[in-house]
Amino acid sequence: MDGLHLTADLRGCRCDGTWLTDADRLLARCVALVQTAGLQSVAQLAHTFPATTQGPGGVTATVLLAESHLCVHTWPEQRGATLDVYVCNLGADHSAKAHQLLSSLLVLFDAEQVQQQALQRGSVSP
């Protein structure tokens, strides 16, 4: 169960607004960034939430990885997003690839404020 779980909470995203509202476009970019990072996509799913009185609905883009997963959630009315990159390191250390993927997403969203966390998973001793 050895793995690395990276998260980032983004506020004030200065990116093109379609990255926050176009689920298919965001998912395609996520898949491309996964490949560039050297990780393996095995399935993908995108969902657009309905618009509200506050504006267009946000989106969720999920890429199931052979190594674990990437998930992006957006809140266009707040110009916000959350990023979740989790990789298992059983058999090979994918930590650098996870960091590269997260860094690429941070560049894409270009947020004014970023709160990042890293969690080592599976460290429970038998």
Stockholm file with secondary structure:
# STOCKHOLM 1.0

chainA/1-126         MDGLHLTADLRGCRCDGTWLTDADRLLARCVALVQTAGLQSVAQLAHTFPATTQGPGGVTATVLLAESHLCVHTWPEQRGATLDVYVCNLGADHSAKAHQLLSSLLVLFDAEQVQQQALQRGSVSP
#=GR chainA/1-126 SS CCEEEEEEEEEEECSCTHHHHCHHHHHHHHHHHHHHTTCCEEEEEEEECCCBTTBSCCEEEEEEESSEEEEEEEEGGGTEEEEEEEEECSSSCCHHHHHHHHHHHHHHHCEEEEEEEEEEECCCCC
#=GC SS_cons         CCEEEEEEEEEEECSCTHHHHCHHHHHHHHHHHHHHTTCCEEEEEEEECCCBTTBSCCEEEEEEESSEEEEEEEEGGGTEEEEEEEEECSSSCCHHHHHHHHHHHHHHHCEEEEEEEEEEECCCCC
//
